[in-house]
Amino acid sequence: MKKPLRFYISVIGAKVLIKLMRMMKRNATNLPGEIMLMFYPDLLKHFDMPETVIAVTGTNGKTTVSNMINNILTDNGFDIMNNSFGGNVDTGIASLFLDNCTLSGGFKKNTAVLEVDERSAPRVLPNVKPDWLVCTNLQRDSMKRNAHTEFIFNILNSNIPSKTKMILNGDDLISNRLAKGNERTHFGITKLDGENPTLDNIICDIVNCPECGNRLDFSFRHYNHIGRASCSCGFKSPEIDFEVTASENGEAVIMHNGKEERYKLPNNRITDLYNVGAAVTFARSFGLSYEQVSKSMSKVEVVKTRYDSYRLGDKEVIISLAKGQNPVACSGVCDFVRKESGDKAVIMILEDLYDAKRTSENIAWIYETDFEFFKGSDIKQIIVGGKRADDYMVRLLIAGVDKQKIFCCRSETDTVSLLKPELVDKIIIMYDLFNTESLNTIKQQLKALNNTEGENV
């Protein structure tokens, strides 16, 4: 089909720009799309989409789930185009398309797996028209960018095409109501044996029935508002098609159509169970067999930028992403920290890199984050680095943390100098997504510190 001239100019111009940027060893995952969308705002709607388009969105977990889906499909012979190395907004997706398309706007690869930022849904979903949409959850996020969950719900709900098959978190009473008229499959987690649910979060994003407004009755919650609930008006959580019933021996046990299926777990945190549940539910609904998905999941590893752990001398070092300005995600890491055994030191480098460059960071989110989870006697030190360190100190004091345990410095990379390793068994680093440069410096400093201690011994 003939396309507007500006589309062809955009494709040719972008391909030249991408080639030049790569010759200069520059990242070409966002800028080409940004420039061409300014030149031609309707660019995305004129691509001839691959045979199958899978979109993954949600507040937390979308990167992990989209990577898992990509790995499963690739392992089973699908020729995948994905934005795992680029942006998840319209400019990043446009760059991906411009890099992979033919001059006429078609694609040689038959499948696309796209991580889509939920705030960008109006600019992406109506143009891309995904065949499948996986939504991990909708939870409170950056208030300056995402406002509140109802706002994001409405953005998504009004932009999902009627043809799109939905894979939804049945335990999330916000996101599982998306696109009610669409074909849908639900995943969830039952109340697990031996589970220590987190019921003392500051945030619970839905407490009243969305149908009648009365108070919801939760039969159980795993954390925040994630669980099963009902209302006297008849509203209730949906039936679960793929239900995680246990986490044992490094595997998630999932019941589907009355049969037990087992899949490797990259980690056993409740969020990891939900991520595996989402990826497995999609893959099985997509048509892959249990054997195919199980074999592929056995090869999946957690991306090191999300979670990592290793031994350093007699200490365990745990590194966990704790998305800054996202109180639910950050609270989840705080909960993980308090449930870890042994004496612990926590290093927090959560300052927003881009806010620090461009403006002043909005810190209201730290008062919705469960820093109260750090009051335990097994947490010996909390070391905070960055220009906002004093604000974190105030928040930690309000949370009831002993002032003697709190150490602050203006530079994130000075945090290791305040560490007292002789007090702890574990060193846990919480870092914001874009603070990897500081994180890498801290890792090297810890290694050097360990070597120095060894020499002294």
Secondary structure as GFF3:
##gff-version 3
##sequence-region A 1 457
A	DSSP	alpha_helix	5	23	.	.	.	ID=ss1
A	DSSP	alpha_helix	31	39	.	.	.	ID=ss2
A	DSSP	three_ten_helix	43	46	.	.	.	ID=ss3
A	DSSP	beta_strand	52	57	.	.	.	ID=ss4
A	DSSP	alpha_helix	62	75	.	.	.	ID=ss5
A	DSSP	beta_strand	80	82	.	.	.	ID=ss6
A	DSSP	alpha_helix	90	100	.	.	.	ID=ss7
A	DSSP	beta_strand	111	115	.	.	.	ID=ss8
A	DSSP	three_ten_helix	118	120	.	.	.	ID=ss9
A	DSSP	alpha_helix	121	128	.	.	.	ID=ss10
A	DSSP	beta_strand	132	135	.	.	.	ID=ss11
A	DSSP	alpha_helix	143	146	.	.	.	ID=ss12
A	DSSP	alpha_helix	149	157	.	.	.	ID=ss13
A	DSSP	beta_strand	165	169	.	.	.	ID=ss14
A	DSSP	three_ten_helix	175	177	.	.	.	ID=ss15
A	DSSP	beta_strand	184	189	.	.	.	ID=ss16
A	DSSP	beta_strand	217	223	.	.	.	ID=ss17
A	DSSP	beta_strand	226	230	.	.	.	ID=ss18
A	DSSP	beta_strand	242	248	.	.	.	ID=ss19
A	DSSP	beta_strand	251	256	.	.	.	ID=ss20
A	DSSP	beta_strand	259	264	.	.	.	ID=ss21
A	DSSP	alpha_helix	270	286	.	.	.	ID=ss22
A	DSSP	alpha_helix	290	297	.	.	.	ID=ss23
A	DSSP	beta_strand	307	312	.	.	.	ID=ss24
A	DSSP	beta_strand	315	321	.	.	.	ID=ss25
A	DSSP	alpha_helix	327	339	.	.	.	ID=ss26
A	DSSP	beta_strand	344	349	.	.	.	ID=ss27
A	DSSP	alpha_helix	353	358	.	.	.	ID=ss28
A	DSSP	three_ten_helix	364	367	.	.	.	ID=ss29
A	DSSP	three_ten_helix	371	374	.	.	.	ID=ss30
A	DSSP	beta_strand	379	385	.	.	.	ID=ss31
A	DSSP	alpha_helix	389	398	.	.	.	ID=ss32
A	DSSP	three_ten_helix	403	405	.	.	.	ID=ss33
A	DSSP	beta_strand	406	409	.	.	.	ID=ss34
A	DSSP	three_ten_helix	412	418	.	.	.	ID=ss35
A	DSSP	three_ten_helix	421	423	.	.	.	ID=ss36
A	DSSP	beta_strand	426	431	.	.	.	ID=ss37
A	DSSP	alpha_helix	436	456	.	.	.	ID=ss38
###
